[in-house]
Amino acid sequence: MLTSGLNHVATLTNDAPRLQAFYREVFEAEVIRDAPEIEGNDAVRLSIIRVGPHAELNVFQIEGNTEADRQVPMFGRGRLDHFALQAASTEAACRAKWSRPSRRSASG
């Protein structure tokens, strides 16, 4: 097989701090970059979140882009239908499932 797993998934958000907090709290992920895509231009912000040894989320927050606000029904194949992360073990998957912050607490 030519691949050994997921390298990265790029997606849009309208709330990078909330998204980062979710992945840090639930998956013990590491935010390795959170800065403007182009130095000196805050209109496009790129966060890179390491979610595994060789897997990252590249999360863009783009000023004026409302695509992240649009909700697309499941299987409507909107901006990103879904992606799956491989858990290190069944125990790790259960720990992540039960340690999820509630939507209410994550919304601040």
Backbone bond lengths (Angstrom), bond angles and torsions (degrees), N, CA, C in turn:
res aa  C-N    CA-C-N  psi(-1)  N-CA   C-N-CA  omega(-1)  CA-C   N-CA-C  phi
1 M - - - 1.448 - - 1.530 108.66 -
2 L 1.315 116.96 139.42 1.453 120.98 -177.09 1.525 114.07 -82.52
3 T 1.295 117.16 -16.86 1.465 119.23 -179.61 1.524 110.26 -113.52
4 S 1.330 114.06 155.11 1.465 118.47 177.45 1.518 111.22 -120.20
5 G 1.329 116.41 11.67 1.455 120.35 178.80 1.507 111.23 146.97
6 L 1.283 115.54 -164.50 1.449 123.22 -178.19 1.521 109.81 -86.98
7 N 1.343 118.45 130.30 1.464 121.27 176.17 1.513 110.20 -88.29
8 H 1.333 116.82 -58.59 1.461 119.60 175.60 1.520 110.66 -159.17
9 V 1.322 114.12 158.66 1.454 123.24 173.28 1.514 105.88 -126.32
10 A 1.320 116.91 131.05 1.464 121.00 177.19 1.526 108.64 -102.15
11 T 1.314 115.60 135.18 1.452 120.45 -179.12 1.523 109.67 -147.98
12 L 1.323 115.38 169.20 1.465 122.10 178.77 1.518 110.36 -106.35
13 T 1.323 116.12 151.48 1.453 121.60 173.13 1.518 108.63 -144.43
14 N 1.320 115.99 161.00 1.460 120.03 171.15 1.526 109.77 -113.55
15 D 1.351 117.02 7.09 1.456 121.54 180.00 1.533 109.71 -149.77
16 A 1.327 116.08 75.78 1.467 120.86 -177.11 1.529 112.84 -59.52
17 P 1.333 120.04 -43.40 1.470 118.45 179.88 1.532 112.94 -59.39
18 R 1.323 117.52 -39.75 1.465 120.52 179.42 1.530 110.69 -66.64
19 L 1.325 117.07 -43.80 1.454 121.20 179.19 1.527 110.43 -62.61
20 Q 1.324 116.92 -44.11 1.469 121.21 178.40 1.524 110.53 -60.43
21 A 1.331 117.15 -45.17 1.462 121.18 -179.46 1.524 111.10 -60.20
22 F 1.332 116.90 -42.12 1.455 120.94 178.94 1.520 110.77 -57.75
23 Y 1.323 118.36 -51.33 1.462 121.15 -176.87 1.524 112.21 -69.26
24 R 1.335 117.84 -33.01 1.471 120.25 175.35 1.525 110.11 -65.78
25 E 1.340 117.29 -47.35 1.457 121.74 -175.08 1.527 112.88 -70.93
26 V 1.311 117.56 -42.90 1.464 120.77 -173.78 1.524 112.39 -86.05
27 F 1.335 117.80 -40.81 1.454 120.97 -173.57 1.528 113.82 -111.80
28 E 1.357 116.87 4.27 1.463 120.81 -176.06 1.522 110.92 54.19
29 A 1.323 116.11 35.58 1.461 122.29 -179.89 1.523 109.96 -73.86
30 E 1.325 115.58 161.69 1.459 122.07 -178.66 1.527 109.66 -117.72
31 V 1.321 116.46 126.30 1.463 120.75 174.38 1.527 105.99 -81.77
32 I 1.335 116.34 111.31 1.466 119.46 -176.57 1.526 112.86 -100.06
33 R 1.339 116.68 -9.46 1.462 121.06 175.29 1.517 107.87 -156.11
34 D 1.317 116.10 136.87 1.457 122.18 173.28 1.516 106.58 -153.14
35 A 1.321 115.78 92.47 1.467 120.63 -173.23 1.522 109.60 -160.18
36 P 1.328 116.36 166.93 1.464 118.37 174.96 1.533 110.44 -57.58
37 E 1.314 116.11 142.48 1.475 120.85 177.00 1.521 109.90 -60.49
38 I 1.323 115.53 -41.25 1.470 121.93 177.34 1.521 107.02 -116.27
39 E 1.304 116.91 121.90 1.461 121.27 -177.79 1.529 111.16 -53.00
40 G 1.329 115.17 130.69 1.457 121.06 179.33 1.513 114.83 86.38
41 N 1.335 118.13 -2.38 1.465 122.31 179.84 1.526 108.29 -124.63
42 D 1.335 116.81 101.03 1.460 121.25 -176.28 1.524 114.10 -80.08
43 A 1.330 119.00 1.38 1.463 121.50 -176.84 1.526 112.38 -66.45
44 V 1.315 117.58 -29.00 1.465 121.90 178.87 1.525 107.87 -126.15
45 R 1.316 115.36 115.46 1.465 121.46 -179.04 1.521 108.30 -110.29
46 L 1.322 115.99 136.49 1.463 121.42 179.07 1.521 109.37 -118.76
47 S 1.314 115.25 124.94 1.461 121.93 171.75 1.520 107.03 -111.08
48 I 1.315 115.95 133.36 1.460 120.64 174.12 1.519 106.66 -114.83
49 I 1.327 114.94 122.33 1.459 121.66 -176.08 1.526 107.97 -116.71
50 R 1.320 116.64 117.18 1.461 120.55 178.72 1.520 107.96 -81.33
51 V 1.324 115.89 119.13 1.466 121.59 -178.24 1.525 112.26 -110.49
52 G 1.304 116.70 2.11 1.460 122.00 178.89 1.506 109.14 -174.28
53 P 1.316 118.18 176.55 1.462 120.99 -176.39 1.523 113.79 -58.19
54 H 1.332 116.58 -33.22 1.461 120.68 -178.53 1.517 110.97 -134.42
55 A 1.334 117.49 30.12 1.464 120.52 -175.63 1.526 110.16 -136.47
56 E 1.338 114.63 133.67 1.456 120.82 -178.47 1.522 110.77 -136.25
57 L 1.320 114.86 155.02 1.455 121.87 166.26 1.520 106.09 -104.74
58 N 1.308 116.75 128.15 1.460 122.48 172.99 1.519 106.20 -103.75
59 V 1.315 116.37 107.21 1.452 122.21 -170.95 1.527 109.20 -110.43
60 F 1.324 115.59 120.85 1.462 121.24 -179.85 1.513 110.39 -104.54
61 Q 1.315 116.00 133.27 1.460 122.43 170.19 1.522 105.37 -117.08
62 I 1.344 115.96 114.82 1.458 121.88 -171.44 1.524 109.56 -116.30
63 E 1.313 115.56 118.43 1.464 121.42 -179.53 1.525 110.52 -56.55
64 G 1.323 116.06 128.62 1.462 120.77 177.84 1.519 114.87 84.44
65 N 1.320 118.68 -9.62 1.457 121.59 179.21 1.519 108.27 -87.78
66 T 1.315 117.20 117.29 1.471 121.80 -176.84 1.535 112.52 -97.91
67 E 1.307 117.97 5.65 1.471 121.40 -177.60 1.532 111.61 -58.38
68 A 1.341 116.94 -36.41 1.468 119.42 -179.31 1.530 111.89 -67.30
69 D 1.325 117.85 -19.71 1.464 121.59 178.68 1.526 112.49 -81.94
70 R 1.322 116.47 -21.91 1.452 121.34 -175.62 1.514 110.48 -75.44
71 Q 1.303 116.60 131.48 1.460 121.26 178.28 1.529 108.57 -101.23
72 V 1.309 115.49 130.62 1.456 121.68 178.91 1.526 107.71 -117.46
73 P 1.341 117.97 130.08 1.459 119.71 -179.56 1.530 111.81 -58.08
74 M 1.313 116.31 150.08 1.452 121.59 177.27 1.519 109.61 -50.60
75 F 1.291 116.71 137.32 1.460 126.29 -178.25 1.523 112.07 70.37
76 G 1.346 117.73 5.63 1.456 120.81 173.22 1.521 110.86 -76.62
77 R 1.317 115.51 -7.86 1.465 123.25 178.12 1.516 111.41 53.85
78 G 1.311 114.41 55.10 1.461 121.08 176.22 1.508 111.29 -75.09
79 R 1.328 116.60 -148.67 1.464 120.89 -174.18 1.519 112.75 -57.71
80 L 1.324 117.55 -32.35 1.464 122.44 174.10 1.516 106.52 -162.06
81 D 1.315 116.84 115.09 1.457 120.06 -178.10 1.515 110.40 -68.48
82 H 1.314 117.49 -56.21 1.455 122.11 174.41 1.512 109.23 -172.91
83 F 1.315 115.53 166.55 1.448 121.60 169.86 1.520 106.63 -144.47
84 A 1.304 116.16 158.81 1.458 120.05 -177.33 1.516 110.19 -122.88
85 L 1.316 115.95 138.29 1.455 122.03 174.48 1.521 108.12 -102.11
86 Q 1.307 116.72 138.42 1.452 121.67 178.86 1.523 108.98 -82.78
87 A 1.309 117.61 119.62 1.468 121.41 177.37 1.521 109.34 -73.33
88 A 1.317 116.23 149.09 1.460 120.96 179.79 1.523 111.02 -66.93
89 S 1.344 117.05 -28.84 1.458 121.50 -179.84 1.520 108.51 -162.56
90 T 1.318 115.87 169.27 1.461 120.22 175.48 1.519 109.85 -61.59
91 E 1.315 116.70 -39.88 1.463 121.08 179.53 1.533 110.74 -61.71
92 A 1.318 117.51 -42.04 1.469 121.16 179.08 1.525 110.80 -64.66
93 A 1.335 116.56 -39.45 1.470 120.02 178.48 1.529 110.44 -64.11
94 C 1.323 116.76 -42.93 1.467 120.25 178.48 1.519 110.69 -64.84
95 R 1.322 117.28 -41.65 1.463 120.73 179.13 1.526 110.27 -61.34
96 A 1.323 117.20 -43.38 1.472 120.68 178.78 1.521 110.52 -64.24
97 K 1.325 117.11 -42.50 1.465 120.71 -179.05 1.518 111.28 -60.82
98 W 1.319 117.44 -44.37 1.461 120.55 -174.81 1.524 113.12 -85.54
99 S 1.337 118.56 -9.73 1.464 119.61 179.58 1.525 112.42 -101.05
100 R 1.325 117.06 5.17 1.473 120.67 -179.74 1.524 110.05 -59.69
101 P 1.362 116.14 133.86 1.459 117.66 173.73 1.533 109.37 -71.87
102 S 1.306 115.90 150.73 1.458 118.26 178.17 1.530 108.78 -70.54
103 R 1.315 115.91 154.87 1.472 119.47 177.69 1.527 111.15 -57.61
104 R 1.309 115.96 -37.34 1.461 120.25 -178.42 1.533 110.30 -62.80
105 S 1.332 118.39 -46.57 1.463 120.22 -177.57 1.519 111.09 -72.95
106 A 1.339 118.18 -30.77 1.455 120.73 -179.27 1.523 111.89 -73.41
107 S 1.328 117.74 -23.14 1.464 119.81 -177.35 1.516 111.86 -81.10
108 G 1.331 117.14 -7.79 1.454 121.74 174.72 1.472 113.13 72.26
